[in-house]
Every structure is written in C-alpha cells, then in structure tokens.
Amino acid sequence: MGNKLYVGNLPYTITLESLSDAFSVCGTVESVKIITDRETGRSRGFGFIEMASGDQAQEAIEKFNGNDFNGRPLTVNVAKPQTPKHR
C-alpha cells in the first residue's frame, strides 16, 4: 500500500497546519499539499497527504474516509499516480 493519500471534499477554509494536525493522530505526516486555483489562489477542495508508512496511511483512511471534518464528509483514499498532461 502507498503512503500518499488523496483527501477530497475539504472545507475551503482549511489550512495546511490544521489538516496536518488532524492527520497526525494517525502517525507522522511527511507532507501536506492543498490544491489551489491558479487564478484566485482559493482552495479547490482537495489535497494530498503523505504519511510516513503504508500502515499509518491505512489507519488515516479508516479514521477519516466518510467521516465529518469541519462539517464536511471527507473522501480519503490512496492517491493514484499523476498522469502526464498532453498539450
């Protein structure tokens, strides 16, 4: 199992610090990235979290997927590899 997670349906007001703090209950958070709109700089409502191990990532999925986080049910699963964009 991978240790990079996709986190969807995030509240638009979420910060990197609060997201990292929430997931740290499942283990060591290696990195957090919230995807933002290029033009406005606002959150697009999803991001990625990298945990220290696959076991910690699995624990985070079990704890947060479908559960309420600041009024929104999160979608948490293993991130799929990024595919190159063709231009």
Phi and psi restraints in degrees (range 20) as a CNS / XPLOR table:
assign (resid 1 and name C) (resid 2 and name N)
       (resid 2 and name CA) (resid 2 and name C) 1.0 -76.0 20.0 2
assign (resid 2 and name N) (resid 2 and name CA)
       (resid 2 and name C) (resid 3 and name N) 1.0 165.0 20.0 2
assign (resid 2 and name C) (resid 3 and name N)
       (resid 3 and name CA) (resid 3 and name C) 1.0 -112.1 20.0 2
assign (resid 3 and name N) (resid 3 and name CA)
       (resid 3 and name C) (resid 4 and name N) 1.0 7.5 20.0 2
assign (resid 3 and name C) (resid 4 and name N)
       (resid 4 and name CA) (resid 4 and name C) 1.0 -100.8 20.0 2
assign (resid 4 and name N) (resid 4 and name CA)
       (resid 4 and name C) (resid 5 and name N) 1.0 128.5 20.0 2
assign (resid 4 and name C) (resid 5 and name N)
       (resid 5 and name CA) (resid 5 and name C) 1.0 -114.3 20.0 2
assign (resid 5 and name N) (resid 5 and name CA)
       (resid 5 and name C) (resid 6 and name N) 1.0 141.9 20.0 2
assign (resid 5 and name C) (resid 6 and name N)
       (resid 6 and name CA) (resid 6 and name C) 1.0 -89.8 20.0 2
assign (resid 6 and name N) (resid 6 and name CA)
       (resid 6 and name C) (resid 7 and name N) 1.0 133.4 20.0 2
assign (resid 6 and name C) (resid 7 and name N)
       (resid 7 and name CA) (resid 7 and name C) 1.0 -125.6 20.0 2
assign (resid 7 and name N) (resid 7 and name CA)
       (resid 7 and name C) (resid 8 and name N) 1.0 113.9 20.0 2
assign (resid 7 and name C) (resid 8 and name N)
       (resid 8 and name CA) (resid 8 and name C) 1.0 -113.4 20.0 2
assign (resid 8 and name N) (resid 8 and name CA)
       (resid 8 and name C) (resid 9 and name N) 1.0 166.4 20.0 2
assign (resid 8 and name C) (resid 9 and name N)
       (resid 9 and name CA) (resid 9 and name C) 1.0 64.9 20.0 2
assign (resid 9 and name N) (resid 9 and name CA)
       (resid 9 and name C) (resid 10 and name N) 1.0 35.9 20.0 2
assign (resid 9 and name C) (resid 10 and name N)
       (resid 10 and name CA) (resid 10 and name C) 1.0 -72.8 20.0 2
assign (resid 10 and name N) (resid 10 and name CA)
       (resid 10 and name C) (resid 11 and name N) 1.0 145.7 20.0 2
assign (resid 10 and name C) (resid 11 and name N)
       (resid 11 and name CA) (resid 11 and name C) 1.0 -62.3 20.0 2
assign (resid 11 and name N) (resid 11 and name CA)
       (resid 11 and name C) (resid 12 and name N) 1.0 142.4 20.0 2
assign (resid 11 and name C) (resid 12 and name N)
       (resid 12 and name CA) (resid 12 and name C) 1.0 -67.5 20.0 2
assign (resid 12 and name N) (resid 12 and name CA)
       (resid 12 and name C) (resid 13 and name N) 1.0 -15.4 20.0 2
assign (resid 12 and name C) (resid 13 and name N)
       (resid 13 and name CA) (resid 13 and name C) 1.0 -93.3 20.0 2
assign (resid 13 and name N) (resid 13 and name CA)
       (resid 13 and name C) (resid 14 and name N) 1.0 2.4 20.0 2
assign (resid 13 and name C) (resid 14 and name N)
       (resid 14 and name CA) (resid 14 and name C) 1.0 -65.5 20.0 2
assign (resid 14 and name N) (resid 14 and name CA)
       (resid 14 and name C) (resid 15 and name N) 1.0 145.7 20.0 2
assign (resid 14 and name C) (resid 15 and name N)
       (resid 15 and name CA) (resid 15 and name C) 1.0 -112.3 20.0 2
assign (resid 15 and name N) (resid 15 and name CA)
       (resid 15 and name C) (resid 16 and name N) 1.0 160.6 20.0 2
assign (resid 15 and name C) (resid 16 and name N)
       (resid 16 and name CA) (resid 16 and name C) 1.0 -58.1 20.0 2
assign (resid 16 and name N) (resid 16 and name CA)
       (resid 16 and name C) (resid 17 and name N) 1.0 -42.5 20.0 2
assign (resid 16 and name C) (resid 17 and name N)
       (resid 17 and name CA) (resid 17 and name C) 1.0 -64.4 20.0 2
assign (resid 17 and name N) (resid 17 and name CA)
       (resid 17 and name C) (resid 18 and name N) 1.0 -45.3 20.0 2
assign (resid 17 and name C) (resid 18 and name N)
       (resid 18 and name CA) (resid 18 and name C) 1.0 -68.8 20.0 2
assign (resid 18 and name N) (resid 18 and name CA)
       (resid 18 and name C) (resid 19 and name N) 1.0 -34.5 20.0 2
assign (resid 18 and name C) (resid 19 and name N)
       (resid 19 and name CA) (resid 19 and name C) 1.0 -68.6 20.0 2
assign (resid 19 and name N) (resid 19 and name CA)
       (resid 19 and name C) (resid 20 and name N) 1.0 -42.9 20.0 2
assign (resid 19 and name C) (resid 20 and name N)
       (resid 20 and name CA) (resid 20 and name C) 1.0 -62.4 20.0 2
assign (resid 20 and name N) (resid 20 and name CA)
       (resid 20 and name C) (resid 21 and name N) 1.0 -44.4 20.0 2
assign (resid 20 and name C) (resid 21 and name N)
       (resid 21 and name CA) (resid 21 and name C) 1.0 -60.4 20.0 2
assign (resid 21 and name N) (resid 21 and name CA)
       (resid 21 and name C) (resid 22 and name N) 1.0 -42.6 20.0 2
assign (resid 21 and name C) (resid 22 and name N)
       (resid 22 and name CA) (resid 22 and name C) 1.0 -63.0 20.0 2
assign (resid 22 and name N) (resid 22 and name CA)
       (resid 22 and name C) (resid 23 and name N) 1.0 -46.1 20.0 2
assign (resid 22 and name C) (resid 23 and name N)
       (resid 23 and name CA) (resid 23 and name C) 1.0 -77.4 20.0 2
assign (resid 23 and name N) (resid 23 and name CA)
       (resid 23 and name C) (resid 24 and name N) 1.0 -16.5 20.0 2
assign (resid 23 and name C) (resid 24 and name N)
       (resid 24 and name CA) (resid 24 and name C) 1.0 -67.7 20.0 2
assign (resid 24 and name N) (resid 24 and name CA)
       (resid 24 and name C) (resid 25 and name N) 1.0 -14.4 20.0 2
assign (resid 24 and name C) (resid 25 and name N)
       (resid 25 and name CA) (resid 25 and name C) 1.0 -67.5 20.0 2
assign (resid 25 and name N) (resid 25 and name CA)
       (resid 25 and name C) (resid 26 and name N) 1.0 -16.8 20.0 2
assign (resid 25 and name C) (resid 26 and name N)
       (resid 26 and name CA) (resid 26 and name C) 1.0 -98.0 20.0 2
assign (resid 26 and name N) (resid 26 and name CA)
       (resid 26 and name C) (resid 27 and name N) 1.0 -4.8 20.0 2
assign (resid 26 and name C) (resid 27 and name N)
       (resid 27 and name CA) (resid 27 and name C) 1.0 144.7 20.0 2
assign (resid 27 and name N) (resid 27 and name CA)
       (resid 27 and name C) (resid 28 and name N) 1.0 -162.8 20.0 2
assign (resid 27 and name C) (resid 28 and name N)
       (resid 28 and name CA) (resid 28 and name C) 1.0 -80.7 20.0 2
assign (resid 28 and name N) (resid 28 and name CA)
       (resid 28 and name C) (resid 29 and name N) 1.0 123.3 20.0 2
assign (resid 28 and name C) (resid 29 and name N)
       (resid 29 and name CA) (resid 29 and name C) 1.0 -90.1 20.0 2
assign (resid 29 and name N) (resid 29 and name CA)
       (resid 29 and name C) (resid 30 and name N) 1.0 115.8 20.0 2
assign (resid 29 and name C) (resid 30 and name N)
       (resid 30 and name CA) (resid 30 and name C) 1.0 -79.1 20.0 2
assign (resid 30 and name N) (resid 30 and name CA)
       (resid 30 and name C) (resid 31 and name N) 1.0 -41.7 20.0 2
assign (resid 30 and name C) (resid 31 and name N)
       (resid 31 and name CA) (resid 31 and name C) 1.0 -156.8 20.0 2
assign (resid 31 and name N) (resid 31 and name CA)
       (resid 31 and name C) (resid 32 and name N) 1.0 155.3 20.0 2
assign (resid 31 and name C) (resid 32 and name N)
       (resid 32 and name CA) (resid 32 and name C) 1.0 -136.4 20.0 2
assign (resid 32 and name N) (resid 32 and name CA)
       (resid 32 and name C) (resid 33 and name N) 1.0 134.4 20.0 2
assign (resid 32 and name C) (resid 33 and name N)
       (resid 33 and name CA) (resid 33 and name C) 1.0 -138.7 20.0 2
assign (resid 33 and name N) (resid 33 and name CA)
       (resid 33 and name C) (resid 34 and name N) 1.0 123.8 20.0 2
assign (resid 33 and name C) (resid 34 and name N)
       (resid 34 and name CA) (resid 34 and name C) 1.0 -103.1 20.0 2
assign (resid 34 and name N) (resid 34 and name CA)
       (resid 34 and name C) (resid 35 and name N) 1.0 126.9 20.0 2
assign (resid 34 and name C) (resid 35 and name N)
       (resid 35 and name CA) (resid 35 and name C) 1.0 -79.7 20.0 2
assign (resid 35 and name N) (resid 35 and name CA)
       (resid 35 and name C) (resid 36 and name N) 1.0 129.8 20.0 2
assign (resid 35 and name C) (resid 36 and name N)
       (resid 36 and name CA) (resid 36 and name C) 1.0 -118.7 20.0 2
assign (resid 36 and name N) (resid 36 and name CA)
       (resid 36 and name C) (resid 37 and name N) 1.0 157.8 20.0 2
assign (resid 36 and name C) (resid 37 and name N)
       (resid 37 and name CA) (resid 37 and name C) 1.0 -72.5 20.0 2
assign (resid 37 and name N) (resid 37 and name CA)
       (resid 37 and name C) (resid 38 and name N) 1.0 133.5 20.0 2
assign (resid 37 and name C) (resid 38 and name N)
       (resid 38 and name CA) (resid 38 and name C) 1.0 -63.4 20.0 2
assign (resid 38 and name N) (resid 38 and name CA)
       (resid 38 and name C) (resid 39 and name N) 1.0 -36.5 20.0 2
assign (resid 38 and name C) (resid 39 and name N)
       (resid 39 and name CA) (resid 39 and name C) 1.0 -82.1 20.0 2
assign (resid 39 and name N) (resid 39 and name CA)
       (resid 39 and name C) (resid 40 and name N) 1.0 -42.9 20.0 2
assign (resid 39 and name C) (resid 40 and name N)
       (resid 40 and name CA) (resid 40 and name C) 1.0 -98.3 20.0 2
assign (resid 40 and name N) (resid 40 and name CA)
       (resid 40 and name C) (resid 41 and name N) 1.0 -22.2 20.0 2
assign (resid 40 and name C) (resid 41 and name N)
       (resid 41 and name CA) (resid 41 and name C) 1.0 79.6 20.0 2
assign (resid 41 and name N) (resid 41 and name CA)
       (resid 41 and name C) (resid 42 and name N) 1.0 -0.5 20.0 2
assign (resid 41 and name C) (resid 42 and name N)
       (resid 42 and name CA) (resid 42 and name C) 1.0 -78.0 20.0 2
assign (resid 42 and name N) (resid 42 and name CA)
       (resid 42 and name C) (resid 43 and name N) 1.0 151.3 20.0 2
assign (resid 42 and name C) (resid 43 and name N)
       (resid 43 and name CA) (resid 43 and name C) 1.0 -59.7 20.0 2
assign (resid 43 and name N) (resid 43 and name CA)
       (resid 43 and name C) (resid 44 and name N) 1.0 142.5 20.0 2
assign (resid 43 and name C) (resid 44 and name N)
       (resid 44 and name CA) (resid 44 and name C) 1.0 -93.5 20.0 2
assign (resid 44 and name N) (resid 44 and name CA)
       (resid 44 and name C) (resid 45 and name N) 1.0 3.1 20.0 2
assign (resid 44 and name C) (resid 45 and name N)
       (resid 45 and name CA) (resid 45 and name C) 1.0 89.9 20.0 2
assign (resid 45 and name N) (resid 45 and name CA)
       (resid 45 and name C) (resid 46 and name N) 1.0 11.0 20.0 2
assign (resid 45 and name C) (resid 46 and name N)
       (resid 46 and name CA) (resid 46 and name C) 1.0 -148.9 20.0 2
assign (resid 46 and name N) (resid 46 and name CA)
       (resid 46 and name C) (resid 47 and name N) 1.0 166.1 20.0 2
assign (resid 46 and name C) (resid 47 and name N)
       (resid 47 and name CA) (resid 47 and name C) 1.0 -165.8 20.0 2
assign (resid 47 and name N) (resid 47 and name CA)
       (resid 47 and name C) (resid 48 and name N) 1.0 -170.4 20.0 2
assign (resid 47 and name C) (resid 48 and name N)
       (resid 48 and name CA) (resid 48 and name C) 1.0 -135.4 20.0 2
assign (resid 48 and name N) (resid 48 and name CA)
       (resid 48 and name C) (resid 49 and name N) 1.0 141.1 20.0 2
assign (resid 48 and name C) (resid 49 and name N)
       (resid 49 and name CA) (resid 49 and name C) 1.0 -128.6 20.0 2
assign (resid 49 and name N) (resid 49 and name CA)
       (resid 49 and name C) (resid 50 and name N) 1.0 133.9 20.0 2
assign (resid 49 and name C) (resid 50 and name N)
       (resid 50 and name CA) (resid 50 and name C) 1.0 -110.3 20.0 2
assign (resid 50 and name N) (resid 50 and name CA)
       (resid 50 and name C) (resid 51 and name N) 1.0 121.4 20.0 2
assign (resid 50 and name C) (resid 51 and name N)
       (resid 51 and name CA) (resid 51 and name C) 1.0 -94.3 20.0 2
assign (resid 51 and name N) (resid 51 and name CA)
       (resid 51 and name C) (resid 52 and name N) 1.0 163.4 20.0 2
assign (resid 51 and name C) (resid 52 and name N)
       (resid 52 and name CA) (resid 52 and name C) 1.0 -68.9 20.0 2
assign (resid 52 and name N) (resid 52 and name CA)
       (resid 52 and name C) (resid 53 and name N) 1.0 -27.5 20.0 2
assign (resid 52 and name C) (resid 53 and name N)
       (resid 53 and name CA) (resid 53 and name C) 1.0 -147.1 20.0 2
assign (resid 53 and name N) (resid 53 and name CA)
       (resid 53 and name C) (resid 54 and name N) 1.0 163.2 20.0 2
assign (resid 53 and name C) (resid 54 and name N)
       (resid 54 and name CA) (resid 54 and name C) 1.0 -63.3 20.0 2
assign (resid 54 and name N) (resid 54 and name CA)
       (resid 54 and name C) (resid 55 and name N) 1.0 -35.2 20.0 2
assign (resid 54 and name C) (resid 55 and name N)
       (resid 55 and name CA) (resid 55 and name C) 1.0 -64.3 20.0 2
assign (resid 55 and name N) (resid 55 and name CA)
       (resid 55 and name C) (resid 56 and name N) 1.0 -41.3 20.0 2
assign (resid 55 and name C) (resid 56 and name N)
       (resid 56 and name CA) (resid 56 and name C) 1.0 -67.2 20.0 2
assign (resid 56 and name N) (resid 56 and name CA)
       (resid 56 and name C) (resid 57 and name N) 1.0 -37.7 20.0 2
assign (resid 56 and name C) (resid 57 and name N)
       (resid 57 and name CA) (resid 57 and name C) 1.0 -63.3 20.0 2
assign (resid 57 and name N) (resid 57 and name CA)
       (resid 57 and name C) (resid 58 and name N) 1.0 -43.2 20.0 2
assign (resid 57 and name C) (resid 58 and name N)
       (resid 58 and name CA) (resid 58 and name C) 1.0 -62.5 20.0 2
assign (resid 58 and name N) (resid 58 and name CA)
       (resid 58 and name C) (resid 59 and name N) 1.0 -40.6 20.0 2
assign (resid 58 and name C) (resid 59 and name N)
       (resid 59 and name CA) (resid 59 and name C) 1.0 -61.9 20.0 2
assign (resid 59 and name N) (resid 59 and name CA)
       (resid 59 and name C) (resid 60 and name N) 1.0 -41.5 20.0 2
assign (resid 59 and name C) (resid 60 and name N)
       (resid 60 and name CA) (resid 60 and name C) 1.0 -64.7 20.0 2
assign (resid 60 and name N) (resid 60 and name CA)
       (resid 60 and name C) (resid 61 and name N) 1.0 -40.0 20.0 2
assign (resid 60 and name C) (resid 61 and name N)
       (resid 61 and name CA) (resid 61 and name C) 1.0 -60.8 20.0 2
assign (resid 61 and name N) (resid 61 and name CA)
       (resid 61 and name C) (resid 62 and name N) 1.0 -47.8 20.0 2
assign (resid 61 and name C) (resid 62 and name N)
       (resid 62 and name CA) (resid 62 and name C) 1.0 -63.1 20.0 2
assign (resid 62 and name N) (resid 62 and name CA)
       (resid 62 and name C) (resid 63 and name N) 1.0 -36.2 20.0 2
assign (resid 62 and name C) (resid 63 and name N)
       (resid 63 and name CA) (resid 63 and name C) 1.0 -77.7 20.0 2
assign (resid 63 and name N) (resid 63 and name CA)
       (resid 63 and name C) (resid 64 and name N) 1.0 -40.1 20.0 2
assign (resid 63 and name C) (resid 64 and name N)
       (resid 64 and name CA) (resid 64 and name C) 1.0 -105.0 20.0 2
assign (resid 64 and name N) (resid 64 and name CA)
       (resid 64 and name C) (resid 65 and name N) 1.0 -26.4 20.0 2
assign (resid 64 and name C) (resid 65 and name N)
       (resid 65 and name CA) (resid 65 and name C) 1.0 -62.7 20.0 2
assign (resid 65 and name N) (resid 65 and name CA)
       (resid 65 and name C) (resid 66 and name N) 1.0 121.7 20.0 2
assign (resid 65 and name C) (resid 66 and name N)
       (resid 66 and name CA) (resid 66 and name C) 1.0 82.1 20.0 2
assign (resid 66 and name N) (resid 66 and name CA)
       (resid 66 and name C) (resid 67 and name N) 1.0 -5.5 20.0 2
assign (resid 66 and name C) (resid 67 and name N)
       (resid 67 and name CA) (resid 67 and name C) 1.0 -95.9 20.0 2
assign (resid 67 and name N) (resid 67 and name CA)
       (resid 67 and name C) (resid 68 and name N) 1.0 154.2 20.0 2
assign (resid 67 and name C) (resid 68 and name N)
       (resid 68 and name CA) (resid 68 and name C) 1.0 -68.4 20.0 2
assign (resid 68 and name N) (resid 68 and name CA)
       (resid 68 and name C) (resid 69 and name N) 1.0 133.7 20.0 2
assign (resid 68 and name C) (resid 69 and name N)
       (resid 69 and name CA) (resid 69 and name C) 1.0 -138.2 20.0 2
assign (resid 69 and name N) (resid 69 and name CA)
       (resid 69 and name C) (resid 70 and name N) 1.0 108.6 20.0 2
assign (resid 69 and name C) (resid 70 and name N)
       (resid 70 and name CA) (resid 70 and name C) 1.0 52.9 20.0 2
assign (resid 70 and name N) (resid 70 and name CA)
       (resid 70 and name C) (resid 71 and name N) 1.0 41.9 20.0 2
assign (resid 70 and name C) (resid 71 and name N)
       (resid 71 and name CA) (resid 71 and name C) 1.0 87.6 20.0 2
assign (resid 71 and name N) (resid 71 and name CA)
       (resid 71 and name C) (resid 72 and name N) 1.0 4.4 20.0 2
assign (resid 71 and name C) (resid 72 and name N)
       (resid 72 and name CA) (resid 72 and name C) 1.0 -131.9 20.0 2
assign (resid 72 and name N) (resid 72 and name CA)
       (resid 72 and name C) (resid 73 and name N) 1.0 137.2 20.0 2
assign (resid 72 and name C) (resid 73 and name N)
       (resid 73 and name CA) (resid 73 and name C) 1.0 -76.6 20.0 2
assign (resid 73 and name N) (resid 73 and name CA)
       (resid 73 and name C) (resid 74 and name N) 1.0 120.5 20.0 2
assign (resid 73 and name C) (resid 74 and name N)
       (resid 74 and name CA) (resid 74 and name C) 1.0 -77.8 20.0 2
assign (resid 74 and name N) (resid 74 and name CA)
       (resid 74 and name C) (resid 75 and name N) 1.0 151.2 20.0 2
assign (resid 74 and name C) (resid 75 and name N)
       (resid 75 and name CA) (resid 75 and name C) 1.0 -110.0 20.0 2
assign (resid 75 and name N) (resid 75 and name CA)
       (resid 75 and name C) (resid 76 and name N) 1.0 118.4 20.0 2
assign (resid 75 and name C) (resid 76 and name N)
       (resid 76 and name CA) (resid 76 and name C) 1.0 -130.8 20.0 2
assign (resid 76 and name N) (resid 76 and name CA)
       (resid 76 and name C) (resid 77 and name N) 1.0 123.0 20.0 2
assign (resid 76 and name C) (resid 77 and name N)
       (resid 77 and name CA) (resid 77 and name C) 1.0 -153.5 20.0 2
assign (resid 77 and name N) (resid 77 and name CA)
       (resid 77 and name C) (resid 78 and name N) 1.0 174.2 20.0 2
assign (resid 77 and name C) (resid 78 and name N)
       (resid 78 and name CA) (resid 78 and name C) 1.0 -65.7 20.0 2
assign (resid 78 and name N) (resid 78 and name CA)
       (resid 78 and name C) (resid 79 and name N) 1.0 132.3 20.0 2
assign (resid 78 and name C) (resid 79 and name N)
       (resid 79 and name CA) (resid 79 and name C) 1.0 -70.4 20.0 2
assign (resid 79 and name N) (resid 79 and name CA)
       (resid 79 and name C) (resid 80 and name N) 1.0 138.2 20.0 2
assign (resid 79 and name C) (resid 80 and name N)
       (resid 80 and name CA) (resid 80 and name C) 1.0 -83.5 20.0 2
assign (resid 80 and name N) (resid 80 and name CA)
       (resid 80 and name C) (resid 81 and name N) 1.0 149.3 20.0 2
assign (resid 80 and name C) (resid 81 and name N)
       (resid 81 and name CA) (resid 81 and name C) 1.0 -59.8 20.0 2
assign (resid 81 and name N) (resid 81 and name CA)
       (resid 81 and name C) (resid 82 and name N) 1.0 142.9 20.0 2
assign (resid 81 and name C) (resid 82 and name N)
       (resid 82 and name CA) (resid 82 and name C) 1.0 -71.3 20.0 2
assign (resid 82 and name N) (resid 82 and name CA)
       (resid 82 and name C) (resid 83 and name N) 1.0 133.8 20.0 2
assign (resid 82 and name C) (resid 83 and name N)
       (resid 83 and name CA) (resid 83 and name C) 1.0 -97.2 20.0 2
assign (resid 83 and name N) (resid 83 and name CA)
       (resid 83 and name C) (resid 84 and name N) 1.0 141.9 20.0 2
assign (resid 83 and name C) (resid 84 and name N)
       (resid 84 and name CA) (resid 84 and name C) 1.0 -65.8 20.0 2
assign (resid 84 and name N) (resid 84 and name CA)
       (resid 84 and name C) (resid 85 and name N) 1.0 141.2 20.0 2
assign (resid 84 and name C) (resid 85 and name N)
       (resid 85 and name CA) (resid 85 and name C) 1.0 -86.3 20.0 2
assign (resid 85 and name N) (resid 85 and name CA)
       (resid 85 and name C) (resid 86 and name N) 1.0 137.3 20.0 2
assign (resid 85 and name C) (resid 86 and name N)
       (resid 86 and name CA) (resid 86 and name C) 1.0 -97.2 20.0 2
assign (resid 86 and name N) (resid 86 and name CA)
       (resid 86 and name C) (resid 87 and name N) 1.0 128.4 20.0 2
